[in-house]
Amino acid sequence: MSLLEVKNLTKRFGGLVAVDGVSLEIHEGEILGLIGPNGSGKSTLINTLTGVYPSDGGQVAFRGGGITNLPPHRVTAKGIARTFQGGKSFSNLSLLENVVRGRHCRTEAHIFGAVFGTAAARLELEETYRKAEELLDVIGLREKASVPVSALPFGHQSLAGIATALATEPTLLMLDEPIAGMNPQETVEMMAFIQKVRDMGITILLVEHNMKVIMGICERIVVLNYGAKIAEGTPEAISANEDVIQAYLGRSYVAKPAQG
Amino acid sequence: MMAKNQRLATYITCAVVAIVLPLVLSPLKAGNFYLHILIIISLFTMMASGLNLLLGFTGQASIGHGAFYGIGAYTSALLVMDANFPFWLAFLAGGCAAGAAGALIGYPALRLKGISFAIVTFAVGELVRLIFVNWKNLTRGQDGVTDIPGATFLGIDFTAKLPMTYLALLFALLSLVLVDRIVNARVGKAFISIREDEDLAAATGVNVMGYKVLSFTISTFLAGLAGSLYAHYMRFINPADFTVMQSMQLIAMVVIGGLGTVMGPVVGAVVLLFLPELLRPIKDYYYLIFGLILILVMIFAPAGVMGGVKSLTTRYSKERA
């Protein structure tokens, strides 16, 4: 079942075509890898899909409904969450407060509830904190709840960003280089964690440069180069694809079979 | 930002101080003067609280808030004098007029970020002042509005110093409570998210533009209410009361008192309104010292007074942001 359908999406910055008529589909329940050299348009694609940048052409449909050019906060409300490169978080706030922020789109108390301290607003806030604490258990960092995220090791900062995204109750989660900067141990843990998230019922788009991770957990891979899609297929097919080897992988790489 | 018990204790302490202080000061030889300072501190606390919500919690710098103070003052005074409004209605109308102006101006202006937005607010401040000066038929121009009736409500006459002091203190406290409630609720957390990282805030579902405008509107509403109280207290207002000087004083109060802390505005107002009194012997150098303090605070203690107090008294406790 096609969860996200992207047709001919284009994004230009002046004369530079950052995303060049990209079409792809993300199927429900899969982990789709998105790879390509630096500057190939991976992050720009995510930003355009989630409304951070207005598109210059093409359509995006999510669960059958058009979402082209919706602003980011509406895209999140629809069920698409994303993380940012570099483990971006509200770094001055505590880990718990970060994850609490993710609940914003699933709650509704507004100024009246705040000013007059209505029961509904209070109860909603209590539930927000409860759900945030549950997510801290999912990432295994409950004991670090009051630590400012900037004081956490980089791997945990990345997890914090993912937990915040998970708090928005997404159907589709786009991870932008969650593993950059991690050591081998952290990498293996993150791979298992991403699969755990998928097993929770969330479809995943994974942008990564770490081929061990991509080939290890993605069922399908899309390859971008200079903003255009140059290949799409299983890890085996991609690692044997001449264009992909030329543009990005090099000859020394051999695909590992996808892990169960 | 504080545990429930701490908040309750702070509310009670403030209430007690607010009730007792005027009674202590009033019988003193310079009693009337002290009460006057207390009233002005209260009015600026209202405005600085609102500005703190915008600047300290939402991260948007407005250097034109004096304009909204003026809109509240003129609206209230003129409604009472020219349209026979009762004080309490004119007071609310003053707040709403300033709030509406804030929403109207904020909607386009907040599309700009950082310094560009600040410059626009400065221009708006000047523009509004010029309207006060030039729309003579309405505002009496440079001459200002004189003989404004004092505040009366439910038969109580607030023209006398002591009742007026209590009225001003009441609204100062209410402003602090308002900001405190907002920042500890979902709305306030959205404001803080915007201050910390707008893109990330949007990704969590925050309508950044909408919340920025809301923050701006609340801050201008409070300034308008303060303006109304000012008009019916001083009973004389003119365009010179609502200039960039007031705007800058407000910014200084918010920064020195502690950006993003609820009590910061009070501390800032007290510091900045007592300073001229302490410096009276060298009052020619007042603005120089004022500016110097602001610069030193920004460089060496950007968290302000309350920020320093907070970091001294909190560690990784169950603090909520």
Interface residues (C-beta under 8 A of the other chain):
Chain A: T50 V52 P71 P72 H73 T76 A77 A81 R82 F84 K88 S89 F90 S91 N92 L93 S94 E97 V100 R101 G102 H104 C105 R106 T107 A109 H110 I111 G113 A114 V115 G117 A121 E124 L125 T128 S146 V147 T164 A165 A167 T168
Chain B: L178 R181 I182 A185 R186 V187 G188 K189 A190 I192 S193 E196 D197 D199 L200 A201 A202 A203 T204 G205 V206 N207 V208 L214 I218 Y316 S317 K318 E319 R320 A321
